[in-house]
Amino acid sequence: MIPSVVFAGLTRAARVPPQDRGEGQEVDVKTGAEVLRSCKATGNALPVLHEICQALKKLLDTGQPTVIDLGAIPFAGGDERMMDEVLGTGEARAVLDLSGESHVHETGISGVWRVDHFDSAGETQSRFVEVAFVPGILKTQAQDASDGLARLTERLQQKTATQNEWKGR
């Protein structure tokens, strides 16, 4: 018999340390996404999908992005399944390692992104649908770009000095 370990709320595979497993015993680990998809629906998927549609129209008309907080509304596995079926899977994905991981992936509808944040223990902290040309979390902040310019300028000065030393030999 393979015990099932379920970590509700995770959207990535959970890790079970060897000390928590029986010797020679395999552990069937389900992700939170699998658990969510196995549950019933609240009926909120369709209204959220309509909201996404309106947000995409607004993005195209005005350039203004929209963020929908899936944690702020009742949203069960059946809702998640319906939303995934309608939106599909896109090509772009990013994982950011901040205070825990943030997973950003494009859906099959260009301009519609899923953004999920996890704490350092892998527990889901927040789940969003972001309707934007580029998700906000992936945009460089002005101060970060300024810091980057300073680092690049310094490195170029160092390389230029090193190269001039080699030429002088």
Secondary structure, DSSP 8 states (H G I E B T S, - for coil): ---EEE-TT-SS-----GGGS-TT---EEE-HHHHHHTS---S-HHHHHHHHHHHHHHHHHH---EEEEGGGS---HHHHHHHHHHH-EEEEEEEEESSSEEEEEEESSTTEEEEEEE-TTS-EEEEEEEESSS-GGGS--HHHHHHHHHHHHHHHHHHHHHHHHHHT-
